[in-house]
Amino acid sequence: MPRRPRLDPASAKIRKAVEDALEPGHTYLIAVSGGADSMSLAAACAFLTRKDYQFVAVTVDHGLQEESAEVAARAQRALTDLGLTATVETAEVTATSDGLEADARTARYAALDRAAKAHDTSGILLAHTQNDQAETVLLGLLRGSGARSLAGMRPRTGPYVRPLLGITRAETEAATTAQNIPVWNDPMNSDPSFTRVKVRTQLMPALAEVAGPGVYANLARTAHLLAMDSDELESQTDAQAHIRGDTLVSTAAELPAALRTRVIRDWLWQFSPTNEAGFHHVTAIDDLLTGARAGAVSCPPAAEVVRTRAGDVQFRRRDGRAPICR
């Protein structure tokens, strides 16, 4: 009897990572762009259909390139060849001040959420790798972000599951090559006008040359350690106890600074879902809350934060309308 070909180490590692992240008896949506990361994820999921797992693979067509529909159809065929149920979802990209990269991401997640709801899935699988995690940490450092941002992407955030955070991009490429899986690289992933692309193609290679190839794993480890610290701080802070809609009550001023600024960020997040409010906004509002400054703090989107006579701080839109809380 002929011996079955031995599975390559990269594919075996990816299969284990995916199975460890999921629960049997559930249906999951797989977000597939057609690149090596998402195709290696899809291949691992296709293998798991032999067990008690079900999947629906979705490719999002952003309509940003001339051949986007053809590329999405090609990815759908490749996924069908793997034995997966595959569909294409069209994204509606709306231009905002956040830029094309952020706008496309917002539209993509909205499309994935629609598909997940339509197929009644238990989670949405994303193919972010250790490399993506390292880039996220580095981007946070460049922006002067706090621990929450430097904690990077979590293995699970709401419906989103990231089984490949412990897998390198070299491993996903090795897996697709070993299994003869066709891949397609999105031109946006090599467009130097995007900051993340510059980090990926210029800064990360330079760091690897100086510090060695372990820099990716080291940055990912930093994210993991900060995530644990961040979770502990979160457990010590009941943000909602100090938030009443558009008002941050004066009791928040009594919290330690590390917890107080977290509450302020959570409060601002209600009004600025694109996270336009930065460090200087949080610091200014903290000074307002603790009485270290007077006056109003200008804050996106088109609003200001003022201190009331009771010592609370209140978020007000400049057009006089009531702010919309998420």
N, C-alpha and C positions, 0 to 999 in steps of 0.2 A: 504494500500500500504506500503510495507516494506521501512524503512528509509535507505538511503544510508549510509554506514559506514563513520564516520567522519575521514577526512584526518589528519594524525599526523602533529604536528606543524613544525617539521623539513622539511618534504616534502613540506608543504605549503610555508614555507619561501624560499626554494630553487626554487620552481616554480615561485614565484614572482620575485626573483632575476634574474632568467634567462629571463623571459618575459620583465622585465624592461631594460635589456641590449640589446635586439634585436629589429629589425624593422619588422613589418608585411610585407608579400609579398615578402620575400627574402628566399633564400636557404642557409643553413649554414652547414659546415662540423663540426662534433663532434669528437674530438680526445679521444678515449676510450682505456684505458689500461686494464680495467677489475676490477680495484680496486673500493672501495666505493665512492671515490670522483667522478671519471668519470662515474660510473654507476648511481649515483644519478643525475648527470648532464644529462645523456642520458634519464633517466626516466622522468625528467622534460620536456625535449625536445619532448619526445613521447607524453606527455599530450598536448603540444602546437600544435601538428599536427592537433588537432581538430579545431584550429583557422587557421589564414592565415600565417602559417609558414611551411617550408619544411626543412628536414634535411637528411644528409647522414652521418652515423656513420662509422668511420674508426679506425681499430685496426692495429697498426704497429707491425710487427713481426721483431724483431732485429736479430733473429737467434743466440742469445747469450747463450741460455739454450737448453738442449736436447729436452725438451718438448715445445719449444716456438711455433711451428706450431700448436700443439694440443691446447695450451692455447688460441692462437689467434682464432682458429676455435670455441672454447667453448664460447669466448666472442662474436663472431659473432652470434652464435645461441641465446645467451641471449638477444642480441640487437634485433634480429629478433622477438623474443618472445614479446618484448616490442612494436613491431609494426613499427620498424624503418628499413629503407634500410641500410644494413650493408655490409661492404667490409673489406678485409684484404690487407694491403699494406706491401710489403717486403722492409726493410731498408738495405742499404749497408753500414755497419760500417767499416770505414777505420781507422786503428790505426795511431795516431799521438802522439806528445809529450804532448798533452793536457790531456791524460789519458782516460781510458775507459768510465767514466761517461760523460765527455764532448763529446767524439767521438760518443757515442750512441745518445746523445741529438742532435748533428749536423745532424746525419743520420735520426733521427726521424722527425725533422723539414723539412728536404728535402723531405721525403716521404709524409708528410702532405701537403706540398706545391704542390707536383705533383698531389696528389689526389684532392686538391681544384681546381687546374687548369682543371683537367679532368672533374670535375663535375660542373664547372663554378659557384662556390659558392661565396657568398658575405662576408664571414668571416669564420675563423677557431676558434671553441670554445675549450678552454683549461680549465681543471678542477682544477686550482690552488686555494687553499683555504686560509683562514686567517692564518692558521698554516704555510703554505708554505711561505706566505709573511713574517711572523715573522722570520722564518728560514733564509730567504734571507737577511733581515736587519741585523740579527746577524752575518751571514757570511761576510757581508760587513764591519761590525765593526771589526771583527777579522782580516780582510785583511787591515784595515786602509783606507778604501775607502772614497771617497768624497760624497757630497750630492746627486749627480746623481745616484750613486749606492745604497746609503742608502734609496733613494726614492722607491726602490724595484720595483715590477712589476706593470705596469699600467693596468687599466681595459681594455684598448684597445691600442695595439701597432701595427700599420699597419693593416694587415689582422687578427691579433690574438685578440680574445675577451676572457676576463676572468670574467665570471659572478659571480663566487663563492668567490671572494676575501673578501666578508663580511660574509662568511659562515665558520663555524669551522669544523674541521675533525670529531668531535664528532657528529655534526649534519648530515654530510653525512652518517656516519655509522648508525645513528638512522634512517635515511630515508630509506636506503637500507634494514635494518632489518624490519622496519614496513611494507615495501612493498614486503617483501620476495624476494628480488632481489639477485641472486647469485653474489658473488664477489670473486676475486682472487688477492692475494697480491704478487707482483713481488719480488722475492728473492733479487734483487739488492737494493730494498728499505730497506732492513735490513742488508746489507753487511757493516760491520764496517770499511772496507778499504776505504769507501767513506767519505769525510769530512762532507757532508750534512747529512749523516746517523748518524754520531757521534753527530752532533748538534741536530738532531731530537730525538735520543734515549738517549743521556747522558746529553748534556748541557741544552736543553730546559726543561726537567723534573727537573733538579737541580735548574734552575732559577724559575720555577713555585713553587717549594717547599719553596724557600726563599721569593719570591715576591708575591706568590699567583697565581691562575690560570688566572688572568687578564693580565699576562705578555704577552700573545699572542696578545690580543687586543691592549695593550699598544704599542708594537713594530709595529704592523700594523698601528696604529695611527701616530706613528713617521714617517713611510713611507709616509703616506698621507700628513702630514704637510710639509715634505721635498720635496715632489713632487710639491706642490704648489710653494714653494720657488724656486725650480729648474726651473719650467716653467716660472716664472717671470724673472729669470736671462736669460733664453733662449730667451725670447721675447726682451731683451735688447741687444742681441748679434746677429749680422748677420755674422756668421762664414765664409760664403762663400765670403764675401767681402774682406777677408784677405787671402784666399786660392786660389792659382793658380796651380792646379795639384800637382806636387811634391814640390812646393815652398810655404812657409808661408811668406808673404811679411812683410816688416819692419813696416808697419802701425799698425800691431797687437801689437807692443811694447808700443803703446800709450794707450792701453786699461787698465782699472783697473785690478789689479791682478786676482780677482775672475772671470772676464770675459775672460781675456787673457789665463788663464790655460784651460778654457773650449774650446776656439778656438784651442789650441794646441791638446787637446784630440780628438776633431772632426777631425783635420787634420791627426793625427796619425792613427785614426780608418780606414782611407782609405787603409792603408798599412798593418795593423795588425788586421784583422777581428776577430781573436780569442782573442783580447784584451790582448795580452802579454805585451804591454807597460804599465809599472806601474808608481807609484807616483814619483819614483826617475828619471825615464825617462822624465816625464813632467817637473819636477823641473829643471833638467839639461838643457833641451831645452829652458825653460823660461829664465834661466840665459844666455844662448847663444843668445837668441833673444834680450834681454835687454842690452847686452854687459857686463854682470857681469862675464862672463867667455869666454875663447877662446878655440880653438881646436875643436875636433869632439866629438859627443855623440854617443856611440854605442847603437843601437836600434834594437829590433826584427822587422821583421824576417831577420837576416843576413844583416844588413844595418847600416848606420851611418847618423847622421844629422850634417851638417856643416853650418857655417855662411859665406855668400858671401860678396864681397866687398861693395855691395849696402846695406848691413845690413839685407838682407833677410836670412832665414834659409832654407836649402834644404835637402830633403831626398834622399839618394843615396844608391843603392844596392852595396854590396862589390864585386859582380861578374861583375860589370860594366853595367849590363843590366838596361833598364829603369824600374822604379818601376811600379807595376800594381795598379791603383786606382780602388776602388770598384765602 
